Amino acid sequence: METLIINGNEKQFPDALPDTLADLIEQLEVESKTIIAEVDGRIVECDNFGKTKVTNGQKIELVRFMGGG
């Protein structure tokens, strides 16, 4: 079983990890246009979500923009 640490929480993937960060974001049902992603301490531009491979054990932070005032 493969695992990712997402926002400090361990998430296990019994079948297989998503191939890319974009696939992960889609699987988590998060709107990619409203987040900033960090993979192992490195900020990933949203244009590169589909190019960023996901590997077992990575630490991923997804920060969502919130409107308000």
C-alpha positions in Angstrom: 0.0 0.0 0.0 1.4 3.4 -0.9 1.1 6.5 1.2 1.2 10.3 0.9 1.3 12.8 3.7 -1.3 15.4 2.7 -1.6 18.5 4.9 0.0 16.6 7.7 -2.3 13.6 7.5 -1.3 10.2 6.2 -3.5 9.0 3.3 -3.1 5.5 2.1 -3.8 4.4 -1.5 -4.7 0.7 -1.5 -4.7 0.3 -5.3 -2.2 2.8 -6.6 -1.1 6.4 -6.2 -2.4 9.0 -8.7 0.2 9.5 -11.4 0.4 13.3 -11.1 -0.4 16.1 -8.7 -3.3 17.1 -11.0 -4.7 13.5 -10.7 -4.4 13.7 -6.9 -6.1 17.0 -6.7 -8.9 15.7 -8.9 -9.2 12.6 -6.9 -9.5 14.7 -3.7 -12.2 16.8 -5.4 -10.4 20.0 -4.9 -10.7 22.9 -7.4 -7.1 23.3 -8.7 -7.6 27.0 -9.5 -8.2 27.8 -5.9 -5.1 26.2 -4.3 -1.4 26.5 -4.0 0.5 23.2 -3.8 3.8 22.4 -2.1 5.5 19.0 -2.7 8.3 18.1 -0.3 8.9 21.7 0.5 8.8 23.0 -3.1 6.1 25.2 -4.4 4.5 23.8 -7.6 3.0 26.3 -10.1 -0.5 25.3 -11.1 0.6 25.0 -14.7 2.9 22.2 -13.6 0.3 20.2 -11.6 -0.1 17.8 -14.6 3.7 17.4 -15.0 4.5 16.8 -11.3 4.8 13.1 -10.6 3.5 11.8 -7.3 5.7 9.2 -5.5 5.2 7.1 -2.3 5.9 8.9 0.9 5.9 12.5 -0.4 4.7 15.3 1.8 2.1 17.4 0.0 0.5 20.6 1.3 -2.6 22.0 -0.4 -3.5 25.5 0.7 -6.9 26.8 -0.5 -7.6 30.5 -1.2 -10.5 31.9 0.8 -12.4 35.0 -0.1 -13.6 37.4 2.5 -13.0 40.7 4.0 
